[in-house]
């Protein structure tokens, strides 16, 4: 009877706690990083291990989740609270989790028409860096070394894209013209660093993926002016796409980040006013980069056989539930 009262009280308390608005939390995190001089999309993953991944399944996190997990500054391998338990470990006391967001669809019957309606919505779950997991001896992959020249790799990305637009050096301005399907670049020798040239070219090439013959992004040709939300969305998409391509080419962008910070500051107000802007731009940028790189969507790796759930004889079930609840919401303290 005593345990029943505790469970009822805990459920009532949880029900009274408002569920966080994931869109707003994601936006606040990115805006705060930008205001602090950090560019979340310049180096969104470790150059050593690649994209952040779930350690248990091997699946890479994509889109906005790659950026969110970059904020952790930790090894790019993560587990959920339950996965850590299943592998025989536990989350270190006081560790902060990191939100991973995903879309889902609910189906309900329209009371007026009697037809089924599908309503997309955003959900989240919490993951922890392997650095915050105790009791597990992690077998991290060997570091893959690449013996290549970054500039040559950048050239290869462009030359291998069969559907690319024309690239000219007619004026000392960088822009993409949808009407001409042409990218114009300033002269190479006017850039202080080679990395800056390629980062700028990748930015403009990402714009070109929005052409009607490619991904047909309405924001590219909306013509609503530089103060509009459509312009801000397209510029963020282009800057995120450039960072994906710079990472693919192995470019060192440290010398260009100061200018990028000043450029992105322009869009901070738009970020604050539109909670969905960052999520949408990240998704569009990923599609654009994959088009340029010629990447075919890979199938998600098969999940490994589940490890036997450890027997927690010394920990009462209600205490485990409390630990799980605290771990699940631990990242909110930093939001």
N, C-alpha and C positions, 0 to 999 in steps of 0.2 A: 504494500500500500504506500509505503514511504517513497519507493522508487517511482511509483506511478505519479505521485504528486510532483516530484522533481521533474519528470518528463513533461507533464502538463504545463508546469511553470516555464520551462525552457522553450517549449513550442509557442507559448503565448508571447514570450519576450521576443522570439525570432519573428513572429508574425507582426509585432508592433514596430519592428525595425524596417524602415523603408528600403526597398531594393535600390541599389545605386543605379544611376543612369549611366550605362556603359559608354554611350557616345560622348557624354560630357566629361567623364573621367579620362578617356583617351585624349580628348582635345586638350584638357587642362594639362596633362602630362607633357604633351608635345609643345604646347605654348610655353610652359614653364621652362622646358629645355631650351627653346629658342631664345627666350628672354635672358637666360643665363649664359648665352653665347655658345650653346651646344647645337650642332646640326644633326638631328637624329637620322636623316636620310643620306648623309654623306658616307658614313661608314657603319651601316646598320648591322654588320656581323663581323665576327673575328676573321682576320685575314689568314689565320693559321688553320682553323677548323671549318671555315665556311659558314653556311647558314645555321642559325639556332635549330636544334633538333630535340625531339623527345627521346630520351635515352632508352626507354623501354621498347618503343616501337621503331625507332630509327627514322620516323617521319619528320621532314623539315617543316618548320613554321613558315608561313608565307604572308605576303601582304602586310597589313598593319601590325600583325603579331611579330614579324621580324624586327620592326622598329621598336615596339614596346619591350621586347626582350633584350634589345640592345642597351636599353637604359640600365639594365642590371649591372653592367660592367663585370660580369662573372663569366666563367666558362660557359660556352653556348650549348650546354646539355641540361635538360630539365626533366623533372618528374612531378606527377601530381602527388598529393598526400597519400592517396590510396595505393598508387604504384610503388611508392617508397615502402609502405607497409608490406605489400605483396612480395617485394624483393628482399624482405628481411631487415629493412632499415627503418629509420624514423627521421622526421624533420627536426633539425636542431631547435631547441627551445629559443624563442625570440627571433627566429628567422623570418624575414619578410618575403611573402610570395609575390608573384607577378601575374597579372591578369592576361588570359588568352581569350580572345573574343571569336565568336563564330555565329553564322546565321542559321536560323531554323525557321520552320514554317508550321503554323498551327492551322488546323482545318475546323471550321465551324459552319453551322447551317444558318443561312440568312433567314431571319424570322419573317420577312416580308415576301421574299421570292421562294423560299423553301429550298434554294440551291446551296451547294457547298461553296464556301469562300476560303481561299488560301491567304493567310496573313503572315508575311515575313516579319521576323523580329530578331533582335540581337541578344545573345546570351554570352555568358563568360564562365570560365573555370579558372582555377588558380594552379600555377606550377611553381616549383622551387628549383633553384640551381643545384647541381650535384654538389657544389661546394657547401651547401647547407643541409646535406643529407648525411646522417651518421649511420654506422653499422653496415655499410656496403663498400666493398672494394671494387671501385669502378674500373672497367677496362676501356679506356678511351682510345679512339683510333689513332694510328700512327700519323704523324704530320706528313702531308704530301708536299713535296718540294717541286716548284716549277722553274725550269731553266729557260726563261724566255725574256725577250726584250719588251717591256711594257708598251713602248710606242708602236712597235711592229704589231703587237697584239691588238692595239686600238685600230690600226689601219686595217687589219684583217677583218675585224667586226664590220666595218663599213663596206669593204670591198666584197665580202661574202654575202651581204644582204642584196639579193637579186632585185627586190622591189623597191630599192632606195630611190629617193628623188635626186635631181641634179644638184651638185654641190659646186658653187661658184665663189670667187673671191673678187667681186666687182666693187664693193664699197667697204669703208671702215666701220661697218655695222654688222651685227649678228642678228639674223632674222630668218623666219621661214615664210614663204609666200604660198598660201594655198592655191591661189589662182594660177600661178606658174608651176606649182609643185616643185619649188626650188628652195634650197638652203643657201643663204649668203653668209660668208665668213670673212672677218677681217684678215689681213695678210698674216701669215704664220709668224714672220719675224717681228711683228709688233707685240707678240705675247712674251711676257718675261719668262714664263715656264711652259714647256711643252705640254705638261699636264693640264694647264689652263686652257690651251687650245682645244684639246680633245674633250674636256669637260663641257666646254661651250658648244662644240660641234654635236656632242651627244644630246645636249639640251635641245638644240634645234631639230635634230633628227627625231627625237621623241615627239616634238610638236608635229612633225610630218606624218607620224603614224595615225594622227586624227583625221587625215584626208579622207574624203568620201570613198576613194578606191581602196582604203585600208580598213581602219577601225571605225571610221565615221563618227568621231567625237563631236557632238553639237557645240561644245564649249569653244572649239577651235575657230569656228566661223560665226559665232553668235553676234559679233560686232556690237557689243554693248558697252564698250569703252574700258579703259584701264582701271576704273574704280568699281567695276561690276564684279559680282560673285563669279560669273562665268569666266572672266579673265583670270581671277585669282585661282580658280580650280585648275584651269589649263596650265598656268605657270607653275603651280605646285606639282602637277602631274609631270611636266617637263623636267623639273629639277629632281624629282624623285627618280624618274626614268634615267636621267643622266648619271645618278649615283649608282643605279643598278649596273649600267654599262661600264662605268669606270671600275667598279669592283670586278666585273667579268674580265676586263682587260688587265687587271692587276696594277692600275695606276695609283701613284701616291698623290693624294689630293690635299695633303696638309698645307701646301703653299697656296691653294686656291680657296681655302675655307673662310678666310677673313672676308674676302669679297662676297662669298656666298651668304655669310651671316647678314651683312648689310643688305643684300638683295632680298633675302627672305623676310627680314623685318617688315618690309612693305606689306606683307600679307597677314601679319599677326592679328590685325583687327578683324579681318574676314574670318580667320580661324575661330575667334572668340564668338562671332555671331552665327556661325553655322557649325553645329555639332557634328554633322556627318561629313564635312568637307575633307578632313584628313583621311578618313576611311575610304571614301570614294576615290580620292586622288591616288592613294597607295595601290588600290586594286587596278585602276586604269594604267598606272605606271608599270605595273608588273606585266600586264598584257602587252603594252608597247615594247618593253624590253625583250620579251619573249618573241615578239614578231621580228624585231631587228636581228636577234640572235639565231632565229630559226629553230627555236626550242619547241618541240612537240610536248604537250602536256603528258607528264609521266604518271603512271598509275601509282597510287599509294602503296607502299610496301605492306605485305601481309603481316598481320599482327602475330607475334610469337605466341606459342602456347602459354597460357597463363601460369605463373608460378603458384605453387600452393600457398594459400593464405596462412600466415603464421598464427599459431594459437596464442592468444593473449590471456593466459589463465590468471595472471596477477593484476590485470587491469580491468575493472568493471566496464561493461558495455557502455553505460551512460557517460563514463569519463572519456572513453574513446570518442564518442559522439561529440562531446564538448571540445576535445582537442581538434577534431576535424573541423568543427564550426569556426574555432578561433583561427586555424590555419587558413581556411578558405577565405576569410575576410581580412587576413593580416596585411595585405597590400593596400587596403583602404587607408591605413594610417599615413601612408606616404602620398596619397592621391591629393 
